[in-house]
């Protein structure tokens, strides 16, 4: 009995021993988290090119943008017939500056100054020169277009070195001038001579210096709004040059320009069928007198020196002073305290009168 009990005990111990010798379980190790993959930074979007806002240059006669290749060009000054019987003028509204000055017998003529002839089209009708128009052209170092001239003008053209194209005696008449067929049907022969920007430019290239000399610069400054501070109201301006000619300038707030009338109706550019207008109107006072012994009553107009004037812009006006050092110098405009005049960007209409012969009113 004891042996049996012992045997059973030994058997149980053996079983327990075998169970204890079983394979030991390894502890579970959690899997390592994968390293984060860095995404490459997105490429920055390129800045869009700014939209072009217009030509990069500046027209020295108006302060408005223009193609840079034209900035240093010599302008072209064209003599316009302004007799009532010669209306409408052609291309006058494209001028950057219009000068209107009395001539003999109470009439006026106009000098249109163009910084660029690009796209100006037909110009006319063209009339003859006088010495004071030569001075205006020389003040801009301009090429001068005319058809004939007074004896004094023909003497001064070579003496003063005026680069000119003459529709009567200059040898350029057959190349750049012609008689307008439509005008020949409705008006006198003397009112029919015309030219064009394209023909002038074709002739100029190869015949004249086309750019200003080194160091030449305009002194006039411009601003987007040239309305004079503290100016008097001047929305309706009337300038009586003579019993024959009165100019009227009515301010149009929508366009910011003065609309021009003459001979009792709008001053119309027949080439464009639009009314002549100007951002700036200047009335300059000077001495004007008849040339002694001239049977036609031709005039002498003092343009060198200095004088008084009135500047109109934005429906307001202020008194100004003008000066011109010599015949080859440009006009310089100042306020009465000597501050340089800043004009509005845009074209200008300059009237030159004698206070003894002409009357200026505005309201």
Secondary structure as GFF3:
##gff-version 3
##sequence-region A 1 363
A	DSSP	alpha_helix	2	20	.	.	.	ID=ss1
A	DSSP	beta_strand	57	58	.	.	.	ID=ss2
A	DSSP	beta_strand	65	66	.	.	.	ID=ss3
A	DSSP	three_ten_helix	68	70	.	.	.	ID=ss4
A	DSSP	beta_strand	76	80	.	.	.	ID=ss5
A	DSSP	three_ten_helix	84	86	.	.	.	ID=ss6
A	DSSP	three_ten_helix	92	94	.	.	.	ID=ss7
A	DSSP	beta_strand	97	102	.	.	.	ID=ss8
A	DSSP	three_ten_helix	104	106	.	.	.	ID=ss9
A	DSSP	beta_strand	108	114	.	.	.	ID=ss10
A	DSSP	beta_strand	122	124	.	.	.	ID=ss11
A	DSSP	alpha_helix	131	139	.	.	.	ID=ss12
A	DSSP	beta_strand	143	146	.	.	.	ID=ss13
A	DSSP	alpha_helix	151	159	.	.	.	ID=ss14
A	DSSP	beta_strand	164	166	.	.	.	ID=ss15
A	DSSP	alpha_helix	173	176	.	.	.	ID=ss16
A	DSSP	beta_strand	178	179	.	.	.	ID=ss17
A	DSSP	alpha_helix	181	186	.	.	.	ID=ss18
A	DSSP	three_ten_helix	189	191	.	.	.	ID=ss19
A	DSSP	beta_strand	193	196	.	.	.	ID=ss20
A	DSSP	alpha_helix	197	204	.	.	.	ID=ss21
A	DSSP	beta_strand	221	223	.	.	.	ID=ss22
A	DSSP	beta_strand	232	233	.	.	.	ID=ss23
A	DSSP	beta_strand	236	240	.	.	.	ID=ss24
A	DSSP	beta_strand	246	252	.	.	.	ID=ss25
A	DSSP	beta_strand	257	262	.	.	.	ID=ss26
A	DSSP	beta_strand	265	266	.	.	.	ID=ss27
A	DSSP	beta_strand	268	269	.	.	.	ID=ss28
A	DSSP	beta_strand	274	275	.	.	.	ID=ss29
A	DSSP	beta_strand	277	278	.	.	.	ID=ss30
A	DSSP	beta_strand	280	285	.	.	.	ID=ss31
A	DSSP	beta_strand	288	290	.	.	.	ID=ss32
A	DSSP	beta_strand	299	301	.	.	.	ID=ss33
A	DSSP	beta_strand	305	313	.	.	.	ID=ss34
A	DSSP	beta_strand	316	324	.	.	.	ID=ss35
A	DSSP	beta_strand	332	335	.	.	.	ID=ss36
A	DSSP	beta_strand	342	344	.	.	.	ID=ss37
A	DSSP	beta_strand	348	353	.	.	.	ID=ss38
A	DSSP	beta_strand	359	362	.	.	.	ID=ss39
###
